[in-house]
Amino acid sequence: TRRSSDLLPAVKKLHLLNLFTVLRIVKKPVLGIGLGMQLLSEYSREGDVSCLGKFAGIVEKFDNTISKVPFTGNYKIRIERKSKLFNDIEETAEFNFRNSFYLPINDYTTAYANNEVSFSAAIEKENFYGVQFHPEESGKQGLALLRNFAEL
């Protein structure tokens, strides 16, 4: 499990490498995985830092009095709207999560999961895609999602 302070160094590194500006204007498909999805939001309570702003919303910390923190393991997601990322992926597929922070459901949510609170499991806007789960650790459905992304 990653430390809860990993977002701030990631944002600093993006600025240092001048990628913060590049990622805001890139036209090729971009996929943020886990922390990468959170970096696409407007702001994060993790590190109290402004992010890339591609998706509306503030990344929040799960409340450990009602939710599992960190939220780890394989869980089903619910696909809310059509996304090319989920082509040929069964509705009952499970994906591997490992997070203590989450992006609330918003207008760009394509799939959600539940940890006593529903949250964005996948988001999509223009050429930007994000998944809170880890497809590389999610078996054949994760590989299918990565293949779908590569074919965009």
C-alpha positions as CSV (number, residue, x, y, z in Angstrom):
1,T,0.0,0.0,0.0
2,R,1.3,3.4,-0.8
3,R,1.9,6.1,1.8
4,S,-0.8,8.7,2.1
5,S,1.6,11.4,1.1
6,D,2.5,10.1,-2.4
7,L,0.4,12.6,-4.4
8,L,2.4,15.8,-3.5
9,P,5.8,14.4,-4.6
10,A,4.1,13.2,-7.9
11,V,2.7,16.7,-8.6
12,K,6.1,18.2,-7.8
13,K,7.8,15.8,-10.1
14,L,5.3,16.6,-12.9
15,H,6.2,20.3,-12.5
16,L,9.9,19.7,-12.3
17,L,9.8,17.7,-15.6
18,N,7.6,20.4,-17.1
19,L,5.0,17.7,-17.7
20,F,2.2,19.5,-15.8
21,T,1.7,21.9,-18.7
22,V,2.2,19.2,-21.4
23,L,-0.4,16.9,-19.8
24,R,-3.0,19.7,-19.9
25,I,-2.7,20.2,-23.7
26,V,-1.8,16.7,-25.0
27,K,-4.2,15.4,-27.6
28,K,-3.2,11.7,-27.5
29,P,-5.2,9.4,-25.2
30,V,-4.0,9.6,-21.6
31,L,-4.8,6.9,-19.0
32,G,-4.3,7.7,-15.3
33,I,-4.2,4.6,-13.1
34,G,-4.7,4.8,-9.3
35,L,-2.8,7.8,-8.2
36,G,-2.7,8.8,-11.9
37,M,-6.5,9.1,-12.0
38,Q,-6.4,11.3,-8.9
39,L,-3.8,13.6,-10.5
40,L,-6.4,14.3,-13.3
41,S,-8.8,15.8,-10.8
42,E,-9.0,19.5,-9.8
43,Y,-7.7,19.2,-6.3
44,S,-6.7,16.5,-3.7
45,R,-7.1,16.5,0.0
46,E,-4.1,14.1,-0.1
47,G,-1.3,16.6,0.3
48,D,-3.8,19.5,-0.1
49,V,-2.6,20.1,-3.7
50,S,-4.0,21.4,-7.0
51,C,-3.9,18.8,-9.7
52,L,-4.2,18.8,-13.5
53,G,-7.9,19.9,-13.4
54,K,-9.1,17.6,-16.3
55,F,-12.0,16.3,-14.2
56,A,-14.2,18.2,-11.8
57,G,-14.1,17.3,-8.2
58,I,-11.9,17.1,-5.1
59,V,-10.2,13.8,-4.2
60,E,-11.4,12.9,-0.7
61,K,-10.1,10.5,2.0
62,F,-12.3,7.5,2.9
63,D,-13.8,8.0,6.4
64,N,-12.3,5.1,8.3
65,T,-15.3,5.1,10.7
66,I,-17.6,3.8,7.9
67,S,-15.3,2.7,5.1
68,K,-12.4,0.2,4.7
69,V,-9.1,2.2,4.7
70,P,-7.2,1.4,2.7
71,F,-9.7,-0.1,0.3
72,T,-7.9,-3.1,-1.0
73,G,-8.8,-6.2,-2.9
74,N,-10.9,-7.3,-5.9
75,Y,-14.3,-5.7,-6.2
76,K,-17.0,-5.4,-8.8
77,I,-17.6,-2.1,-10.5
78,R,-20.8,-0.8,-12.0
79,I,-20.6,0.6,-15.5
80,E,-22.7,3.7,-15.6
81,R,-22.2,4.8,-19.2
82,K,-20.7,3.4,-22.3
83,S,-16.9,3.6,-22.5
84,K,-14.5,2.1,-25.0
85,L,-12.3,1.1,-22.1
86,F,-14.9,-1.5,-21.1
87,N,-15.5,-3.1,-24.5
88,D,-15.9,-6.9,-24.2
89,I,-15.6,-6.8,-20.4
90,E,-18.3,-8.6,-18.5
91,E,-20.5,-6.6,-16.2
92,T,-19.6,-9.0,-13.4
93,A,-15.9,-8.4,-13.7
94,E,-13.9,-7.6,-10.6
95,F,-10.9,-5.2,-10.5
96,N,-8.1,-4.8,-8.0
97,F,-8.3,-1.7,-5.8
98,R,-5.7,-0.3,-3.5
99,N,-6.6,3.2,-2.4
100,S,-7.4,5.4,0.7
101,F,-8.6,8.4,-1.3
102,Y,-11.3,8.6,-3.9
103,L,-12.9,10.9,-6.5
104,P,-16.6,11.3,-5.9
105,I,-19.0,10.5,-8.7
106,N,-19.3,13.3,-11.2
107,D,-20.5,14.0,-14.7
108,Y,-17.5,12.2,-16.2
109,T,-17.8,9.0,-14.2
110,T,-18.2,6.0,-16.4
111,A,-18.1,3.3,-13.7
112,Y,-18.3,3.4,-9.9
113,A,-17.5,1.1,-7.0
114,N,-18.6,1.1,-3.4
115,N,-16.7,1.3,-0.1
116,E,-19.8,2.2,2.1
117,V,-19.7,5.3,-0.2
118,S,-20.0,5.1,-3.9
119,F,-17.0,6.6,-5.8
120,S,-15.7,7.0,-9.3
121,A,-13.9,3.8,-10.4
122,A,-13.5,5.1,-13.9
123,I,-13.7,8.5,-15.5
124,E,-13.5,9.8,-19.1
125,K,-13.5,13.2,-20.8
126,E,-12.3,13.8,-24.3
127,N,-8.9,12.0,-24.6
128,F,-8.4,11.6,-20.8
129,Y,-9.3,8.4,-19.0
130,G,-8.8,7.4,-15.4
131,V,-9.3,4.2,-13.4
132,Q,-9.0,4.1,-9.7
133,F,-8.3,0.3,-9.7
134,H,-5.2,-1.4,-11.0
135,P,-5.9,-3.1,-14.3
136,E,-2.3,-4.6,-14.3
137,E,-3.3,-6.5,-11.2
138,S,-6.8,-7.4,-12.3
139,G,-6.4,-10.5,-14.4
140,K,-7.9,-11.0,-17.9
141,Q,-10.4,-8.1,-17.5
142,G,-7.6,-5.8,-16.6
143,L,-5.6,-6.9,-19.6
144,A,-8.7,-6.4,-21.8
145,L,-9.1,-2.8,-20.5
146,L,-5.4,-2.0,-21.2
147,R,-5.8,-3.5,-24.7
148,N,-8.9,-1.4,-25.3
149,F,-7.0,1.7,-24.2
150,A,-4.0,0.8,-26.5
151,E,-6.5,0.5,-29.4
152,L,-7.9,4.0,-28.9
